[in-house]
Amino acid sequence: MKVVLTSHRVENLPFIKEEFEKANIIILEEPKNDLLYDAIEGKLEIDEYVRRLDTPFPIYTKKLIEMLRNLKGKEILQIEPYLEEVEKLRTFNSGDERVREMERKVNMTYIDYAESFLKSDFDEIVEKVLRFAQADAERTVMRDRMRADAIEPVDSQVIEAGLMHRKLAEFLDAEVVSIPEMIAEKIRTEYLESPGNMLTQAFINGEECDFNLLAARSLVFVTLLEKKEIVPDFEGDFPHFIHEQKLARFVNRLDYEKCRKVFTKFWTHK
């Protein structure tokens, strides 16, 4: 059994496909949605599926469905109970109270974070980054625990998961496959996690670190990060990975005061 850590990047799909082909059971990181099977079986046009899903990653989603259509003899499951409960809360205003309280907590810290930008006070924004990261870490562990409880571990099973969900593999006692690390190995470079991921993982694992510095670097990283989907120009092209790694290396050279200067300069000229 494997947990494949990945993100919604088109460039990741060849590596994901390689892992999916090795398994008999594929578990996707998404709430149950019958439209998925209609799209895979060709009963629903892929473009229509993407439109109905209203995903922020339409290109990735389209290519993922195209890939799943070509995988024969696989059992494909959608298991993400936390997100299913979130959907119930949004649609029916009913669901797991633990999830309701967690979403309220995370959303409040995010609102505080977003509103702190109005003051442009760097120290205050960093403080809000820390509070949000801590709340998000708690939510991540809850998601992983709920998902692990919902998955029946069997051999020849591969589980899709976001980069932050290493606890899921720990709960399931599963092998971890990291797509970014595979890309780094392929192009012979060292993989650096983003400061935001490092910060959240530190909260998840109870690790000691310079929290303020990581939060400051994370703030600069997110501010400069390309948000749009980038499609590779050719096989072996990894535009998101290269961009994010260059950005990680840049922010890793910044101390707290330099983070302040870069952030202030960006917002002054925005």
C-alpha positions in Angstrom: 0.0 0.0 0.0 1.3 3.4 -1.0 0.3 7.0 -0.3 1.3 9.2 -3.2 2.0 12.8 -2.2 1.2 15.1 -5.0 -0.4 18.4 -6.1 -2.8 19.5 -8.9 0.0 20.1 -11.5 -0.2 18.7 -15.0 3.5 18.0 -14.9 2.9 15.5 -12.0 0.5 13.3 -14.0 3.0 11.0 -15.7 4.4 10.1 -12.3 1.0 9.6 -10.8 0.0 7.4 -13.8 3.1 5.3 -13.2 2.0 4.7 -9.6 -1.6 4.1 -10.5 -0.7 1.5 -13.1 1.1 -0.6 -10.5 -2.0 -0.8 -8.3 -5.3 -2.7 -8.5 -7.2 -0.1 -6.3 -6.8 3.6 -6.7 -8.2 5.9 -4.0 -8.6 9.5 -5.0 -8.4 12.4 -2.6 -11.9 13.8 -3.1 -15.4 13.5 -1.8 -17.8 11.0 -3.5 -19.1 12.3 -6.8 -20.9 10.0 -9.1 -20.2 12.3 -12.1 -16.6 11.1 -11.9 -17.6 7.6 -13.0 -19.8 8.9 -15.8 -16.8 10.9 -17.0 -14.4 8.0 -16.8 -16.9 5.7 -18.6 -17.5 8.2 -21.3 -21.2 8.8 -20.4 -20.3 12.4 -19.7 -18.1 14.7 -21.8 -14.9 15.6 -19.9 -15.4 19.4 -20.6 -18.9 19.1 -19.1 -17.6 17.3 -16.1 -15.0 20.0 -15.5 -17.6 22.7 -15.9 -20.0 21.1 -13.4 -17.2 20.4 -10.9 -16.2 24.1 -11.1 -12.6 23.2 -10.1 -9.8 25.8 -9.8 -7.6 23.4 -11.7 -9.6 22.7 -14.9 -6.6 21.7 -17.1 -5.3 19.3 -14.6 -8.8 17.8 -13.9 -9.4 17.3 -17.7 -6.1 15.5 -18.2 -6.6 13.4 -15.0 -9.9 12.1 -16.4 -8.3 11.4 -19.7 -5.6 9.4 -17.9 -8.1 7.5 -15.7 -10.1 6.6 -18.9 -7.0 4.8 -20.2 -6.4 2.8 -17.0 -8.1 -0.6 -17.5 -9.0 -3.1 -14.8 -8.7 -0.7 -11.9 -11.1 -0.1 -9.0 -11.3 3.7 -8.6 -12.6 5.0 -5.3 -13.2 8.4 -3.8 -12.6 8.5 -0.1 -12.3 11.9 1.7 -14.8 11.9 4.6 -13.7 15.3 6.0 -14.5 17.1 2.7 -17.8 15.2 2.5 -18.8 16.5 5.8 -17.8 20.0 4.7 -20.0 19.7 1.7 -22.9 18.6 4.0 -22.4 21.7 6.1 -22.4 23.9 3.1 -25.4 22.3 1.3 -27.6 21.1 4.1 -26.2 23.0 7.1 -25.9 19.7 8.9 -23.0 17.3 9.5 -20.2 16.3 11.8 -20.0 18.9 14.6 -16.3 18.3 15.0 -15.8 19.2 11.4 -18.1 22.2 11.8 -16.1 23.5 14.7 -12.8 22.9 12.9 -13.9 24.7 9.8 -15.1 27.6 11.9 -11.7 27.8 13.7 -9.7 27.6 10.5 -12.0 30.1 8.6 -11.8 32.6 11.5 -8.0 32.5 11.4 -8.0 32.9 7.6 -10.3 35.9 7.8 -8.0 37.5 10.4 -5.0 36.8 8.1 -6.8 38.3 5.1 -7.9 41.3 7.0 -4.4 42.0 8.4 -3.3 42.9 4.8 -5.5 46.0 5.0 -3.1 47.5 7.6 0.0 46.4 5.8 1.7 45.8 9.2 4.3 43.0 8.4 4.7 41.8 12.0 0.9 41.5 12.4 0.5 39.6 9.2 3.3 37.2 10.2 1.4 36.6 13.5 -1.8 35.9 11.5 0.2 33.5 9.3 1.3 31.6 12.3 -2.2 31.3 13.8 -3.6 30.1 10.5 -0.9 27.6 10.0 -1.5 26.2 13.5 -5.2 25.9 12.9 -4.6 24.3 9.4 -2.2 21.8 11.0 -4.9 20.7 13.4 -7.4 20.4 10.5 -4.9 18.4 8.4 -4.4 15.9 11.2 -8.2 15.5 11.6 -8.6 15.0 7.9 -5.9 12.4 7.8 -7.3 10.6 10.8 -10.8 10.5 9.4 -9.5 9.4 6.0 -7.3 6.6 7.5 -10.3 5.3 9.5 -12.4 5.2 6.3 -9.8 3.3 4.2 -9.6 -0.5 4.4 -5.9 -1.2 4.0 -5.2 -3.9 1.3 -2.3 -4.9 -0.8 -1.9 -3.3 -4.3 -3.6 -0.1 -3.2 -2.4 3.4 -4.0 -3.8 6.5 -2.2 -3.6 10.0 -3.7 -2.9 12.7 -1.1 -1.8 16.3 -0.9 1.7 17.1 0.0 0.8 18.0 3.6 -0.7 14.6 4.4 2.2 12.5 5.6 0.3 11.7 8.7 -2.1 9.7 6.6 0.7 7.4 5.6 1.7 7.1 9.2 -1.8 6.3 10.4 -2.1 3.6 7.7 1.5 2.4 8.0 1.9 2.9 4.3 4.9 3.6 2.0 5.2 7.2 1.0 5.9 8.2 -2.6 6.5 11.9 -3.0 6.0 13.2 -6.6 8.1 16.4 -6.1 11.0 14.3 -4.8 10.7 12.1 -7.8 10.9 15.1 -10.1 13.9 16.4 -8.2 15.6 13.1 -8.6 14.8 13.0 -12.3 16.4 16.4 -13.0 19.1 15.8 -10.4 18.4 18.6 -8.0 17.7 18.8 -4.3 14.1 19.1 -3.4 13.2 22.0 -1.0 9.8 22.2 0.7 8.1 25.5 0.7 8.4 27.5 3.9 4.6 27.3 4.4 4.6 23.5 4.2 7.6 23.4 6.6 5.8 25.6 9.0 2.6 23.6 9.0 4.5 20.3 9.3 6.3 21.7 12.3 3.0 22.3 14.0 1.7 18.9 13.0 4.8 17.1 14.3 5.4 19.3 17.3 8.9 20.3 16.0 10.9 23.2 17.2 11.9 25.8 14.6 12.1 29.5 14.1 8.4 29.9 13.6 8.5 33.7 12.9 11.1 33.3 10.3 9.3 30.5 8.5 6.1 32.5 8.6 7.8 35.5 7.1 9.4 33.5 4.4 6.1 31.8 3.7 4.4 35.2 3.3 7.0 36.3 0.7 6.8 32.9 -1.0 3.0 33.0 -1.3 3.1 36.6 -2.4 5.5 35.9 -5.3 4.1 32.5 -6.3 2.5 32.0 -9.7 -1.1 31.1 -9.1 -2.2 30.2 -12.6 -2.0 26.7 -14.1 1.1 26.2 -16.2 1.1 23.5 -18.9 4.5 21.9 -19.7 5.8 22.7 -23.2 7.3 19.3 -23.7 7.9 16.0 -21.9 10.3 16.5 -19.1 9.3 20.1 -18.6 8.4 21.0 -15.0 7.4 24.7 -15.0 5.6 24.7 -11.6 8.3 22.7 -9.9 11.2 24.8 -11.3 9.4 28.1 -10.4 8.6 26.9 -6.9 12.1 25.6 -6.3 13.7 28.8 -7.4 11.3 30.7 -5.2 12.1 28.4 -2.2 15.8 28.9 -2.7 15.3 32.7 -2.9 13.3 33.0 0.3 15.5 30.6 2.2 18.3 33.2 1.9 16.2 35.9 3.5 16.3 36.7 7.2 13.3 38.2 8.9 14.1 41.8 8.1 14.9 41.1 4.5 11.5 39.3 4.3 9.9 42.5 5.6 11.7 44.6 2.9 10.8 42.3 0.0 7.2 42.1 1.1 6.9 45.9 1.7 8.5 46.6 -1.7 6.0 44.3 -3.4 2.9 45.8 -1.8 4.2 49.3 -2.3 4.4 48.7 -6.1 1.3 46.5 -6.4 
